[in-house]
Amino acid sequence: MLIKMWIPEWLGIPYCILHARFRNKEFSFDEARKELDMPPSRLLKVLSELGKNGFLVSEIKNQKRRKYMLTVFDSFTLGVKAGKDFKDLDITEKLRRAFEDYGMKYLIVGGSAAFLYHAYQFPAKHSVEVFPKDYGFWRSLLPESELLPRLNRESFEERVEIDGLFVAPPERIITEAIEEGGITSILDATSLIVSERGSKSLNWRRLETRAAKHNVVNELGAILEALDRELINEYGKSPVPRKTIDELFTHVKNIGRLKEYPKTTLEEDKTYPDIGEKWRLKLNLPSYVIRKPVEDIAPFTLGVV
């Protein structure tokens, strides 16, 4: 059986049974248990290992109930072929060739996408969204990458092309980074905002809309205000539109307790307490998250090098 090339028999047989029953249709844990007739603990192990090996994708939907879907087996064989063809290429070149030679669509997201805009801090991992049906192909081709099988047509159509690569738009990268709330992700957001490519690509109105949708208006407003202050103090000008900051502030509700942001910091840094209070935040934002991009990236954007 060809499937033995990738997974042992104890996984291959359940995969074949589920594939014969569901093929590319979603199914629940209970439906899988009915088909395979095995204890829940063992089934959890099987589904988990199939997922790790790229033969199954899952997501929580329908009132937090997890749904599963098998990936198309043919995509594995195609991915193995592509891996052989592209074995001497780096990840970015593999992405380009996968689309050019095989028509496989993808979207670079997270810190990987931010780096393509700001070229400042190198990402710790390569994060790539792919269509669930193509997951087997990408797992075979890019086993070292963080593959997110959640790409949809709408997200792909919003893509930006940078150096022949398909990248998430800057508005999405910024709002998701701020929503994540980690120091590294916030630094990605501030670096992107003040970078030359980032500031030229940004649609500020679209950024406002996404911030409201993701409920990060206060956080984004505070970060933009801190950046604007430092840029004006340092260079006398700023690429951040004051109109955007003022528009974001109209969404702030002056009620309730101050929200702590970010939640995880090594030590408190109250460099911008007045900005935090204005935006209804207990702002423990490390100063370098603002200062480093202003000092290291902004001069090139503002032409003051």
VOMI-7111 format. One record per atom (N, C-alpha, C): x, y, z. Coordinates in pm, whole numbers. Each point is the difference from the previous one (the first is absolute). Example, Ala and Ser with C-alpha at 12.3 -4.5 7.8 and 13.67 -1.06 7.14 Angstrom:
PT   east  north     up
PT   1319   -569    780
PT    -89    119      0
PT     90    120      0
PT    -35    105    -72
PT     82    119      6
PT    -77    109     73
This chain:
PT   east  north     up
PT     85   -119      0
PT    -85    119      0
PT     88    125      0
PT    -24     92    -92
PT     83    119    -15
PT      3     85    125
PT   -106     -2     76
PT     -9     85    119
PT    106    -35    104
PT     56   -123     -6
PT    102    -40     95
PT    129     79    -18
PT     15     67   -109
PT    118     84    -20
PT      7    111    104
PT   -116     40     52
PT     -4    115     90
PT    -42    -34    142
PT    -96    -89     18
PT    -51    -27    134
PT    -11   -151     21
PT      9    -45    127
PT    -10   -144     29
PT   -141    -52    -20
PT    -10   -129      3
PT   -128    -66    -29
PT   -109     41     99
PT     36     20    127
PT   -102     34    101
PT    -64    136    -26
PT     65     83    -84
PT    -60    125    -45
PT    -56    -13   -142
PT     71    -77    -81
PT    -42    -15   -140
PT   -137    -64    -16
PT    -27   -103     82
PT   -130    -68    -10
PT   -115     92     41
PT      7     70    116
PT   -107     95     33
PT    -17    109   -105
PT    112     47    -56
PT     -9    102   -104
PT    -81    -52   -118
PT     30   -122    -45
PT    -70    -58   -116
PT   -148    -20     28
PT    -33    -44    123
PT   -141    -20     36
PT    -75    133     -1
PT     62    102     61
PT    -63    132      3
PT     -9     61   -139
PT    103    -22    -81
PT      0     54   -136
PT   -110    -64    -83
PT    -19   -131     16
PT   -105    -70    -76
PT   -138     51     39
PT    -16     43    124
PT   -131     46     47
PT    -24    149    -26
PT    100     82     27
PT    -23    145     -4
PT     68     73   -116
PT    109    -55    -50
PT     80     66   -105
PT     30    143     40
PT    -52    100    -73
PT     32    140     30
PT   -111     71     77
PT    -85    -78     71
PT   -108     60     79
PT     43     10    146
PT    -54     99     69
PT     27     16    142
PT    -68   -111     80
PT     59    -34    114
PT    -62    -97     89
PT     36     34    144
PT    -79    -51     93
PT     20     28    142
PT     76   -115     66
PT     38     22    124
PT     67   -104     77
PT    -90   -121     16
PT   -127     25     30
PT    -94   -111     19
PT    -20    -79   -129
PT     -2     69   -113
PT    -14    -70   -129
PT    123    -86    -29
PT    118     53     32
PT    123    -77    -20
PT      1   -123     92
PT    -46     18    124
PT     -3   -111     95
PT    -94   -110    -47
PT   -112     41    -60
PT    -96    -98    -51
PT     60    -83   -113
PT     76     64    -87
PT     60    -70   -114
PT    115    -90     43
PT     80     47     95
PT    121    -74     38
PT    -21    -95    117
PT   -106     23     80
PT    -34    -87    112
PT    121    -21     93
PT     52    110     55
PT    112    -10     93
PT    -24     92    119
PT     66    -26    112
PT    -18     84    119
PT     36    146    -28
PT    -66     95     70
PT     26    142    -24
PT    147     39     15
PT     67    -55    101
PT    141     37     22
PT     88    -43   -117
PT    -26   -118    -53
PT     78    -47   -114
PT    -33     81   -125
PT   -128     32    -16
PT    -41     79   -117
PT     64    138      4
PT      6     62    118
PT     65    130     12
PT    145     -9    -44
PT     68   -108     38
PT    139    -20    -39
PT     12    -15   -151
PT    -88    -78    -61
PT      3    -21   -145
PT    -23    130    -74
PT   -103     74     40
PT    -30    126    -69
PT    113    101     19
PT     57      3    119
PT    111     92     27
PT    120    -32    -88
PT     34   -128    -11
PT    116    -39    -80
PT    -25     19   -149
PT   -123    -24    -45
PT    -32     27   -141
PT     16    149    -29
PT    -41     83     97
PT     17    144    -16
PT    146     40     -6
PT     82    -55     90
PT    142     33      4
PT     70    -39   -129
PT    -47   -107    -61
PT     61    -48   -124
PT    -60     63   -125
PT   -100     88     21
PT    -56     73   -112
PT   -112    -69    -74
PT    -53   -109     55
PT   -106    -73    -68
PT   -139     46     43
PT     -6     93     95
PT   -129     44     52
PT     15    142     52
PT   -104     80    -21
PT     -3    135     56
PT   -126      9     87
PT      8     89    100
PT   -115     14     89
PT    -14    145     42
PT   -120     37     36
PT    -26    134     53
PT   -126     -5     84
PT    -11     96     92
PT   -117      7     87
PT   -105     88    -68
PT   -117    -52    -18
PT   -109     76    -60
PT   -132    -53     55
PT   -108     61    -39
PT   -132    -46     44
PT     -9    -10    153
PT      6    120     65
PT    -10      7    146
PT    111    -79     68
PT    122     23    -47
PT    121    -55     61
PT     14   -150    -16
PT    -72    -62    -91
PT     17   -142    -24
PT    103    -17   -111
PT     96    -88     22
PT    109    -18    -95
PT    -46    -84   -119
PT     36     45   -119
PT    -27    -73   -122
PT    132    -42    -65
PT     -1   -113    -65
PT    119    -54    -65
PT    -25    -14   -149
PT    110      4    -76
PT     -9    -27   -143
PT    132    -62    -47
PT     -9   -108    -74
PT    120    -64    -52
PT     54     80   -117
PT    131      6    -10
PT     60     65   -115
PT      2    -97   -118
PT      4     54   -119
PT     -3    -82   -122
PT    131    -76    -12
PT     -6   -132    -11
PT    122    -80     -2
PT     87     32   -121
PT    -62     32   -112
PT     78     33   -120
PT     92    118     24
PT    -42     91     91
PT     84    117     26
PT    132    -41     66
PT      1   -112     73
PT    125    -46     59
PT     98    -44   -107
PT    -49    -80    -94
PT     90    -48   -105
PT     54    116    -82
PT    -86    100    -24
PT     45    118    -73
PT    103     77     82
PT    -23      9    132
PT     94     69     88
PT    135    -69      7
PT     -2   -132      0
PT    126    -76      0
PT     77     27   -128
PT    -70      3   -113
PT     65     30   -128
PT     60    141      1
PT    -81     96     50
PT     50    138      7
PT    121     10     93
PT     -3    -73    112
PT    113      1     91
PT    127    -51    -65
PT    -16   -101    -85
PT    116    -54    -72
PT     50    100   -104
PT    -95     64    -70
PT     38     98   -103
PT     68    123     60
PT    -45     40    120
PT     46    125     59
PT     94    -21    119
PT     62   -116     12
PT     73    -35    122
PT    114     95     33
PT     57     67    -98
PT    113     89     26
PT    -40    146     15
PT   -131     29      2
PT    -48    137      7
PT    -32     39    145
PT      7    130     30
PT    -43     45    132
PT   -152     11      3
PT    -54     34    119
PT   -145     -1     16
PT    -70    100    -91
PT     54    120    -10
PT    -67    101    -84
PT     -3    -42   -146
PT    108    -60    -47
PT      2    -43   -140
PT    -92   -121    -21
PT    -13    -85    101
PT    -96   -111     -9
PT   -143     52    -14
PT    -30    107     75
PT   -134     59     -9
PT    -26     54   -140
PT     96     72    -54
PT    -17     54   -136
PT    -21   -111   -101
PT     84   -102      7
PT     -7   -109    -99
PT   -124    -86     17
PT    -46    -16    125
PT   -122    -79     22
PT   -118     62    -71
PT     -7    134      2
PT   -109     67    -70
PT     23     -2   -152
PT    120     27    -42
PT     29      6   -143
PT    -13   -136    -68
PT     53   -104     65
PT      5   -133    -63
PT   -122    -87     30
PT    -62     21    117
PT   -110    -87     41
PT   -131     74     25
PT      4    132     -8
PT   -122     78     22
PT    -50     -1    143
PT     88    -31     96
PT    -38     -6    141
PT      1    140     62
PT   -113     41     54
PT    -13    134     57
PT     34     -2    149
PT     48    112     50
PT     42     11    139
PT     -3    147     39
PT     20     27    128
PT      8    138     48
PT     94      4    120
PT    106     79    -11
PT     94     16    110
PT    -63     94    103
PT      1    -38    126
PT    -68     77    105
PT     93     20    119
PT    -50     72    101
PT     71     17    127
PT    134     70    -15
PT     95    -41     86
PT    132     61     -1
PT     73    -19   -131
PT    -26   -112    -69
PT     63    -23   -130
PT    -43    106   -100
PT   -128     34      3
PT    -52    103    -91
PT     52    137     41
PT      0     30    131
PT     48    129     48
PT    143     25    -45
PT     84   -102      5
PT    141     14    -39
PT     14     43   -146
PT    -89    -47    -87
PT      9     36   -141
PT    -33    147    -22
PT    -68     63     97
PT    -26    143     -8
PT    112     81     65
PT     39    -39    124
PT     95     86     72
PT    146    -44    -11
PT     25   -129    -32
PT    137    -52    -14
PT     86     33    123
PT    -59     -7    119
PT     69     42    122
PT     35   -119     89
PT    -99    -57     67
PT     27   -115     85
PT    -44   -127    -71
PT     94    -94    -16
PT    -26   -122    -75
PT    -97    -89     78
PT    -99    -59    -68
PT   -100    -82     71
PT     60   -129     55
PT    -52    -42    114
PT     47   -125     61
PT    -48   -121    -79
PT   -110     14    -74
PT    -55   -111    -77
PT    -69     55   -125
PT    -17    -85    -97
PT    -71     38   -122
PT   -147    -44     15
PT    -90     97     -2
PT   -143    -28     16
PT    -71     18   -133
PT    -67   -105    -45
PT    -62      1   -132
PT   -141    -56      8
PT    -97     76    -48
PT   -137    -51    -11
PT    -17    -71   -133
PT    -70   -115      3
PT    -26    -76   -122
PT   -145    -47      1
PT    -50    -34   -117
PT   -135    -56     -8
PT      1   -140     63
PT   -102    -33     78
PT     -4   -132     65
PT     19   -116    -97
PT    -56     11   -120
PT      9   -110    -97
PT    142    -23    -49
PT     85    101     15
PT    139    -10    -46
PT     97    -28    113
PT    -51    -23    119
PT     87    -12    118
PT    103   -112    -16
PT    -40   -112    -59
PT     93   -111    -17
PT    119     38    -87
PT    -27     76   -105
PT    107     48    -89
PT    101     83     79
PT    -51     98     75
PT     88     91     71
PT     73    -68    115
PT    -65    -95     68
PT     66    -72    109
PT    117    -81    -53
PT    -16    -55   -119
PT    109    -75    -62
PT    112     92    -46
PT    -37    118    -51
PT     99     91    -57
PT     71     84    107
PT    -75     45    102
PT     56     91    102
PT    -23    -56    141
PT     59   -113     32
PT    -24    -59    133
PT     51     85    114
PT     96     90    -28
PT     58     82    106
PT    -78    128     28
PT   -101     30    -80
PT    -74    125     13
PT   -125    -17     86
PT    -51    113     51
PT   -129      0     69
PT   -108     16   -106
PT    -69   -109    -30
PT   -102      1   -103
PT   -138     13     63
PT    -78     96    -46
PT   -131     28     55
PT   -105    -30   -106
PT    -69   -113     10
PT    -96    -39   -105
PT   -133     71     13
PT      2    134    -16
PT   -122     78     18
PT    -16    106   -108
PT     80     -7   -105
PT    -10     99   -107
PT   -135    -13    -70
PT    -60    113    -35
PT   -124      0    -78
PT     14     99   -115
PT    -99     -3    -88
PT      9     81   -121
PT      9    148     31
PT    -78     46     98
PT      0    142     34
PT    136     47     48
PT     63    -77     89
PT    132     36     51
PT    104      1   -111
PT     -9    -97    -90
PT     98     -7   -108
PT    -15    117    -96
PT   -124     42    -23
PT    -23    111    -91
PT     50    133     57
PT     14     10    131
PT     51    122     63
PT    153      7      1
PT     65   -100    -54
PT    146    -12      9
PT     75    119    -60
PT    121     18     47
PT     94     96    -56
PT    117    -81    -53
PT     53     38   -114
PT    113    -73    -57
PT    129     77     27
PT     94    -66     67
PT    130     60     32
PT    109    -94    -47
PT     82     46    -91
PT    111    -81    -53
PT    -48   -135    -51
PT   -116     -1    -63
PT    -53   -124    -56
PT    -63    -93    100
PT    -23     48    123
PT    -61    -81    104
PT   -137     57     37
PT    -94    -86     38
PT   -135     43     40
PT     -3     22    150
PT    -29    123     41
PT     12     42    138
PT   -132     62     47
PT    -33    -19    128
PT   -119     62     57
PT     15    152     -5
PT   -110     74    -16
PT      7    146     -5
PT     46     56    134
PT     63    119     -2
PT     56     56    124
PT   -104     26    108
PT   -121     38    -39
PT   -105     27     99
PT    -31   -126     83
PT     -4   -113    -67
PT    -26   -125     70
PT    117    -36     92
PT    121     14    -49
PT    117    -35     80
PT      6     82    128
PT    -25    130    -13
PT      7     90    116
PT   -106    -35    104
PT   -125    -12    -44
PT   -108    -27     96
PT     17   -136     68
PT     42   -100    -74
PT     18   -132     59
PT    119     -2     95
PT    106     75    -33
PT    116      8     88
PT    -35     69    131
PT    -76    108     -9
PT    -41     73    120
PT    -99    -83     83
PT    -87    -70    -68
PT    -95    -87     69
PT     73   -113     72
PT    103    -55    -60
PT     80   -105     64
PT     62     53    128
PT     51    123     -4
PT     43     67    122
PT    136    -40     54
PT     78    -77    -75
PT    135    -32     45
PT     96    113    -35
PT    110     13     75
PT     94    107    -26
PT     58    -12   -141
PT     32   -121    -43
PT     55    -19   -134
PT   -100     39   -107
PT   -126    -40     18
PT   -101     31   -101
PT    -29    151     -3
PT      1     66    116
PT    -21    145      3
PT    116     71    -70
PT    122    -49     23
PT    116     58    -68
PT    -10    -18   -151
PT    -55   -113    -43
PT    -25    -20   -143
PT    -97    107    -53
PT   -105     27     78
PT   -100     98    -43
PT     60    140    -10
PT     74     43    103
PT     57    135     -1
PT    106     13   -108
PT     77   -105    -22
PT    103      3   -104
PT    -62     11   -138
PT   -109    -73    -21
PT    -70      6   -128
PT    -56    141    -23
PT    -59     59    101
PT    -65    130    -15
PT     98    108    -43
PT    121     -2     56
PT     96    107    -32
PT     94    -36   -114
PT    -11   -122    -55
PT     87    -38   -112
PT    -47     64   -129
PT     91     14    -93
PT    -33     65   -127
PT   -104    -79    -78
PT     22   -130    -14
PT    -94    -84    -74
PT   -133     -9     73
PT      5    -10    131
PT   -122    -11     78
PT    -85    125     -8
PT     61    116     21
PT    -77    126      0
PT    -58     30   -137
PT     72    -40   -105
PT    -52     22   -136
PT   -114    -95    -33
PT      1   -118     60
PT   -102   -101    -29
PT   -126     16     83
PT     12     69    114
PT   -111      7     95
PT   -118     81    -53
PT   -118    -55     17
PT   -123     74    -20
PT    -53     29    141
PT     15    125     43
PT    -29     35    139
PT   -147    -17     35
PT    -86     28    -94
PT   -143    -18     24
PT    -33   -147     20
PT     63    -83    -80
PT    -22   -144     12
PT     56    -51    134
PT    110     60     44
PT     57    -39    129
PT    -96     35    113
PT    -64    116     -6
PT    -98     38    100
PT   -114   -102      6
PT    -48    -38   -116
PT   -112    -95     -9
PT     38   -135     60
PT    119    -49    -33
PT     44   -130     52
PT     22      8    152
PT     52    113     47
PT     23     14    145
PT   -132     -7     76
PT   -104     65    -54
PT   -131     -4     63
PT    -57   -142     -2
PT     19    -68   -112
PT    -51   -137    -15
PT     67    -96     98
PT    130     19     23
PT     75    -88     88
PT      7     51    144
PT    -69    110     27
PT    -10     55    136
PT    137     38     57
PT     83     64    -84
PT    132     46     46
PT     16    150    -27
PT   -111     73      0
PT      5    145    -26
PT     86     71    105
PT    -22    -31    128
PT     75     66    107
PT    150    -27    -14
PT     34   -126    -22
PT    140    -40     -8
PT     68     64   -122
PT    -67     -7   -115
PT     57     59   -121
PT     15    150     16
PT   -103     66     54
PT      6    144     18
PT    115     42     89
PT     21    -72    110
PT    110     33     92
PT    135    -19    -67
PT     15   -108    -75
PT    127    -27    -69
PT     28    106   -105
PT   -101     37    -77
PT     19    104   -102
PT     33    134     64
PT    -64     30    111
PT     26    128     68
PT    142      4     53
PT     47   -111     58
PT    136     -6     51
PT    101     12   -114
PT    -25    -68   -110
PT     88     12   -117
PT      3    142    -52
PT   -117     60    -13
PT    -10    136    -53
PT     77     98     89
PT    -12    -16    131
PT     70     90     92
PT    152    -12    -18
PT     49   -122     -2
PT    144    -21    -12
PT     53     48   -135
PT    -75    -23   -105
PT     42     42   -134
PT      6    153    -11
PT   -101     66     53
PT     -2    147     -4
PT    115     57     84
PT     21    -57    118
PT    108     48     86
PT    137    -19    -65
PT     14   -113    -72
PT    131    -35    -56
PT     27     67   -135
PT   -104      3    -85
PT     23     45   -138
PT    -88    117    -43
PT    -94     37     83
PT    -89    110    -34
PT   -110    -37    -97
PT    -12   -128    -33
PT   -108    -45    -89
PT    -27   -148     25
PT   -116    -45    -49
PT    -44   -136     26
PT    -83    -52   -117
PT     17   -128    -37
PT    -83    -59   -106
PT   -138    -42     51
PT    -22     10    131
PT   -128    -39     59
PT    -98    117    -12
PT   -110    -17    -72
PT    -96    110    -14
PT    -70     33    132
PT      4    125     38
PT    -69     41    122
PT   -149    -27    -11
PT    -52      8   -120
PT   -143    -25    -22
PT    -37   -142     41
PT     88    -95    -26
PT    -26   -139     37
PT     -6    -15    152
PT     94     62     70
PT      0     -7    147
PT   -129     61     56
PT    -38    115    -52
PT   -121     68     49
PT   -125    -83    -29
PT     -3    -63   -116
PT   -116    -83    -36
PT     -9   -123     90
PT    113    -63     28
PT      0   -115     91
PT    -50     39    139
PT     37    120     44
PT    -36     45    134
PT   -151     17     16
PT    -70     25   -109
PT   -146     15      9
PT    -68   -131     40
PT     72   -113    -13
PT    -57   -130     36
PT     27    -38    145
PT     83     78     69
PT     38    -35    137
PT   -110     39     97
PT    -37    -94     85
PT   -104     24    100
PT     66     30    135
PT    -32    113     57
PT     63     45    123
PT    -71    -57    122
PT    -11   -130      4
PT    -66    -68    112
PT     78   -127     34
PT    -22    -51    118
PT     61   -126     41
PT    144     16     43
PT     58   -111     46
PT    138     -2     46
PT     96      4   -118
PT    121     49     27
PT    102      4   -104
PT     42   -144    -33
PT     12    -25   -127
PT     41   -132    -47
PT    152    -10     -1
PT     54   -108     55
PT    145    -18      3
PT     49    -44   -137
PT    103     69    -51
PT     53    -34   -131
PT    147     40     -9
PT     86    -86    -55
PT    -27   -142    -24
PT     -6    -78    131
PT    -54   -119     -7
PT    -21    -77    122
PT    129    -60     54
PT     91    -36    -89
PT    123    -65     44
PT    121     87    -29
PT     64     50    104
PT    123     77    -13
PT     99    -47    107
PT    128     11    -29
PT    102    -41     95
PT      4     94    120
PT    -24    127    -27
PT     -6     98    108
PT    -88    116    -45
PT    -53     72     98
PT    -86    113    -35
PT     81    115    -56
PT    -50     59   -105
PT     64    117    -60
PT   -110    102    -28
PT     -9    100     86
PT   -107     97    -13
PT     49    126    -74
PT     62    -23   -115
PT     55    111    -77
PT   -109     92    -53
PT   -118    -57    -28
PT   -108     78    -60
PT   -127     -8     85
PT      8     35    128
PT   -119    -12     87
PT   -114     91    -43
PT     32    121    -48
PT   -106     92    -40
PT    -73    -50   -124
PT     74    -60    -93
PT    -62    -58   -120
PT    -88   -118     39
PT     50    -83     90
PT    -78   -114     46
PT   -131     42     63
PT      5    100     87
PT   -121     46     67
PT   -100     56   -101
PT     49     76    -99
PT    -89     57   -101
PT    -74   -110    -75
PT     71   -109    -30
PT    -60   -108    -80
PT    -56   -112     88
PT    -21     30    128
PT    -62    -94     95
PT     78   -130     12
PT    134     15     11
PT     88   -115     12
PT     96     19    117
PT     28   -108     69
PT    113     -2     91
PT    119    -44    -84
PT     68     98    -57
PT     97    -27   -107
PT    139    -27     57
PT     38   -127     -1
PT    134    -42     41
PT     80    -36   -125
PT     15     95    -87
PT     62    -24   -130
PT    149     29      8
PT     86   -100    -19
PT    144     26      2
PT     37    111    -99
PT     79     95     44
PT     29    116    -84
PT     69    -36   -130
PT     79   -111      1
PT     72    -34   -123
PT    -93    -44   -113
PT   -120    -47     37
PT    -97    -40   -103
PT    -38    120    -87
PT      5    119     59
PT    -25    123    -75
PT    131     63    -49
PT     97     11     89
PT    122     73    -30
PT     86    -67   -106
PT     17   -130      3
PT     90    -67    -94
PT    -45     18   -146
PT   -127    -23    -34
PT    -41     26   -138
PT     15    147    -39
PT    -29     91     95
PT     14    143    -29
PT    146     35    -30
PT     92    -59     75
PT    142     30    -19
PT     61    -74   -117
PT    -39   -127    -20
PT     69    -85    -96
PT    -66     -6   -138
PT   -131     22     -7
PT    -71    -17   -127
PT    -53    131    -56
PT    -61     80     86
PT    -67    123    -44
PT     88     98    -79
PT    131     14     32
PT     81     95    -76
PT     -1    -25   -151
PT     -3   -128    -38
PT     -2    -35   -143
PT   -137     33    -61
PT   -106    -23     78
PT   -135     31    -48
PT    -18    151    -16
PT     53     77     93
PT    -19    146     -1
PT    106     74    -82
PT    100    -74    -47
PT    103     62    -81
PT     90     93     77
PT     31    -37    127
PT     85     86     83
PT    132    -69     34
PT     37    -99    -78
PT    124    -72     24
PT    120     89    -33
